[in-house]
């Protein structure tokens, strides 16, 4: 029997509009997970850079307000550059504690933001990223669209790690692409804290015969500045929960190993085993013996899409 490896899921909120303070918090949480002998740790969607829950950015259909543009400017300034000091702090923590880190961030390019997951190896540093292919609803106002060039997986001591962000998990072809890459530890950083999320994570674990690690933030109205334009709660209600968590770890047979954790910050732990994955494949492998390539096939375009090309 192969030895099991411990993995961790962080449920914690950002410090909105203060990416360095959030990075410092992330480094402390990496240290805590390492003290419990975790080998892989997963952080929520948009942990660095922040998830603007309840914001509208002054953008009703057919109009943009000046106040909304100011909100976007503040959000843009709180995003991170991939060569910035916040990521350096996280990378140093991963190296110091010998931990593979999967972290949701808001990635800043010249003038476009992306909801991104970063993969940080303790020896090699930042080894890759996944940009969210399809922002949901109002997210499309503030985030760009990823493409097929950022769908990597990485070998770790706990198995092959990959990530699918929030409602990308509802895209059947996206899931199939990840299964085909041999993902063992399927990371699902999210902002979805509904009761129905648990069923989705259990389904994916059973469908992919993989471990599913879902990480969500815990945030209250009081975590945001008083002048934050939040449609869900006024500043006078700081105790109102904007994001309640629901982080969890699920086995390849759909068993909930840890969580769901609600209404507080914390770190969830579970052991993952390649032997458990292999045993689960006896009767189902979605891209192996249970596939029907003579009937169904999927083409994945992994070429980067640039709006301007020079020959």
Buried (B, 14 or more C-beta within 10 A) or exposed (E): EEEBBBBBBBBBBBBBBBBBEBBBBBBEBBEBBBEEEBBBBBBBBBBBBBBBBBBBBBBEEEEEBEEBEBBBEBBBEBBBEBEBEBBEBBBBBBBEBEBBBBBBBBBBEEEEBBBBBBBBBBEEBBEBBBBBBBBBEBBEBBBBBBBEBBBBBBEBBBBBBBBBBBBBBBEEEBBBBBBBBEBBBBBBBBBBBEEEBBEBBBBBBBBBBBBBBBBBBBBBBBBBEEEBBBEEBEBEEEEBBBBBBBBBBBBBEBEBBBBBBBEEBBBBBBBBBBEBBEEBBEEBBBBEEEBEEEEEEEEEEEEEEEEEEEE
